């Protein structure tokens, strides 16, 4: 893969990582509200777990791209 294409892909992945972090923070805040209201959190916890796994995949891709760009 050409260097410019790697940088383009890295920019896209970085954007996705940042957006996912923002979304994770929002979902974690909602989970806190559910807990404070003594509501069932099982579905929210499961969804949050899936979101965290997807974020780990994005972060691994970011690290892979960074490694490819090392001189």
N, C-alpha and C positions, 0 to 999 in steps of 0.2 A: 504494500500500500504506500502511496506517495506521502511524503511528509505533510503537504498541504491538506490532503484528505484526512490524515490522522488528526491534524489540528482541528479541522472542521468537526470530525466525529467527537473529539475531546470537548469542544465547546458545547455540542449538543448534549453529551453525557453530563457535563458539569451543570448545565441548565436543569436537566432532569433530576440530578441529585439535589440541587438547591430547592427546586419545587417540591420534591418528595419530602425533604426535611420540613418544609413549611407545612405541608399537609399532615405529616406525622405529628407535629406540634399541635395542630388544631385538633386532631383526633384524640391525642392524649389529654388535652384540656377537656374535651367532651366526656372522656372516660372518667375524669375526676368529678365532673358534675354528676354523672350517673351514680358514682359511688357515694357522693355526698347526699344524694336523694334516695339512697338505698334501693336503687333500681338494679335489674338484672344486667350484668356487664359481660356475660359469657359471649354473646355475639360480637360485641364491641372489642373484646379482648382477642377473639379469634381473627377478626378483621385486622386489628392492629398488628398481630403476629405475622399475618400474610404481608402486610405493608412493609414491615421491618425486613422480612426475607427478601422482598423485591428490592428494597433499598440496598441490601448487602450485595445483590447481584449488580446493581448499578455502580456501587463503589468498587467492586472487583473489576468491572469493565474500565472504570476510570484509571485504576492502578495499572491495568494491562496496557492501556493506551500511553500512559505516562512512561512506562517501562520501554515501550517501543520507540518513544521519542528521545530516550536517553542517548547521548553520543557514544 
